[in-house]
């Protein structure tokens, strides 16, 4: 069994809400170091979001070249007869 990046997408994208929660905690406690850490987490989450969107677009493009329809939930191309 091989794992792809898309299999880990929900886990990796959970960085965003965790960073927001950390930011709220850090601002409440006035911890500058934690604020910086949460900002880094948010930036990483945004970069990963762009990466996942790009990979999803590439799969869509590959399916369209084969005259098929892309199923984003299964990350596969579907042929309609």
N, C-alpha and C positions, 0 to 999 in steps of 0.2 A: 504494500500500500504506500503510495507516494502522496505527499502533501504538496499542494501548490500554494502560491501566495494568496489566491482567492479563498482557499479554505481557512486561512488565518485572518482574513479581512475583518470579521466582526471583533475578534480578539484585539487586533492591532488598532482598530478604530475606537476601541474603548478608552484609548489614551486621551481622547478629546474630553469626554465628560469627567474623567478622573482629574484632568488638568484644571478644568473649571472648578471642580469641588476643592482642589488644593488651593486654587487662587482665592476662593471665598474664605477658606480657613486662614490662609496666610494674611489676607487683608484684615480679617477680624483680629488676629493676634499680632499684627504689625511685624511680620517676619519677612524681611526683604529677601533673604536667600530663597525662601520657599516661593515667593512671588516670581523671582527670576526662573526658578526651576519649572514652575507652572507655565510660564511664557514659552520656555523652550519646548515643553510638552505640546503646547498648542501649535507651535510652528511645525514641529515634527508631524503632528496629526494632519495639518493642512497640506504639507508636502506629500504625505502618504495618500491623502484623498486625491490630489492631482495625479499621482502615479497610478492609483487604481482606476481612475476615470480614463486615463490614457490607455491602459491595458484593456479595459472594457471596450473602448473605441476601436482598438486594433483588432480585437476578436470580431466585432461587428463588421469591420471593413473586410476582414478575411472571409467571413460568411457571405457578404454581399458579392464578393468577387467570384464565389462558387455558385451564385444564384440561389442561395439558401437564406433562411431566416435565423437570426441569432437568438438563442434563449439565454438571457443573462443569469437566470437562477441556476441553470445546469452548466453554464459556460460551454455550450455545444451549439453546433449548427443543426437546424432542422430542415429537412427537405419535404416540401409539400408536393404530392403528385396530382 
